[in-house]
């Protein structure tokens, strides 16, 4: 990867993290509408480049929907199992949940002791904020491209 390509890639990651931080402020200020809850379980492996794979459930309008999740990104070191619960914001119709998300993340795990948050937003302005519990050995800070598909 050339210097120009790496610079453009890192600039895109920084822009994604800033966009997600602004969206988090909207959710906390109350300008985003809470639409449902989400539970995710995934495995993440990182050595500067990260990969994750897993699944979860979305509870929306009283019904539970199973989905698969996977993606790749940049940032972090180590491996962990992630169990995350949180809220979905600004979901107007079920079909808007599926698709590609930008995910910003930070956290650390040593054995079963962990901290961390995950923030995700897709092109339909659906926003997900998750508290993550991790098991493994990892430091995580970065951004990912994530795809969610209903099972």
N, C-alpha and C positions, 0 to 999 in steps of 0.2 A: 504494500500500500504506500503510495507516494505521499509526500508532505502535504500537497494541496488536497488530496483526497482525505487524509487524516484530519486536516484542519476543518474541512467542510463537515465531516462526520461529527467531530467534537463540537462544532458550532451548532449543529442540529440538535445534539444531545443537550447542550446548555439551553437552547431555546425551548426544548420540550420540558425541561425541568422548571424553567421560569413560568411557562404556560400552566403547568400543573400547580405550581405554588399559587398563582393568581386564582385558579379555580378552587383551590382549597380555601382561600380567603372568602370566596363567594359562598361556599357551603357553611363556613363558620359564621358569616355575617347574617345568614338567613335569606340571602337573595336567591339561592338555589333551592329548588323544591325537592324534599326527600320523597322518593318514589317507591322504594323497596329495600329489602335487605339481601345481603349476599354472603355466602360461605364458600371459601376456596381452600383446597388442599393441593399443594404442588411441590415438586422437587426442583431445586435450583442449584446449578453447578456453575462456578465462575473462576476464570483465570484471566482477568481483564475483560475477556469476552464472556458473556453469560448466556446460559440456556435454561429454560424452564418448561415443565410439562406437568399437567394435572387436570383437575376438574373441580366442579362445584355446583352450588345450587343458588338460584335466584328466587326469592319470594316476592311476587308482584301481584297486586290486586287479589290477595288471598290464596293464590296458587303457587306451587313450587315447580320450578323448571330446572332440569339438570343440563349442565353444559360442560364442554371440554375447553381447556385453556392451554396455550403454548406460545412460546416466543423466543426471541434472541435479543441480546442487547450488549451494552458495554458497561463495565465497572464492577468491581468486586473481586473477591478471592475466596475460594473454599467451596463447600457444599452444605446444603441444608434442606430439611423438610420444612415447609411453611404451611401453617394453618392460620387462615386469616378470616376475620369476620368484620363486616362493616355495612355501609349504607350506599345505595344507588340514588343519584340525584338527577333530576330533569329528564327522566324516562317517560316519554309521552305515549309510546306504544311498544308492545313486547318486541316487535321485530327490530326496533332501534337498539336493542341490547347487543345483538350479535354484531361481529365485525372486528375491525382492527383498532386497537387502543395504543396510545402512548402511555407508558408506565414510568413513573419516577419512584425511586425507592431509596430508603436508607435503613441501616440496622446492623446489628452485630449479634453473633451467637457463639457461645462456648458451651458445648454439651446441651443442657436443657435451659440454660440461662440466656435470655434474649431480649432484645428491644427492636422496634422497627415499625415503620409505616409504609404503606403502598398507596400511591395515588394513580388513578387511571382515567383517561378521557378519550372518547372516540370522536370521529368526524361528525356525528349527529349530536354533539354536545352532551352526551351522557357521561356523567362523572361518577367514579367509584372511589370511596375513601375507606381504607381497610387498616385495622390494627392487626399486626402480624406477630404470631408466636412461632419461633423457629427452634429446630433441634439440629445439631451438627456442629460444624466449626467453620465460621465464615464471617467476613466483613463485607458489607453490601452498601454501595452508594453508586447510583448510576441511573440509566434509563434503558427501557426495552421497548420493542415493538411486540405487542401481544395480540393474538387472535383468539376470539371467543366464538364458539359455535354450539348451538343447542344439540344435544344428543338425540 
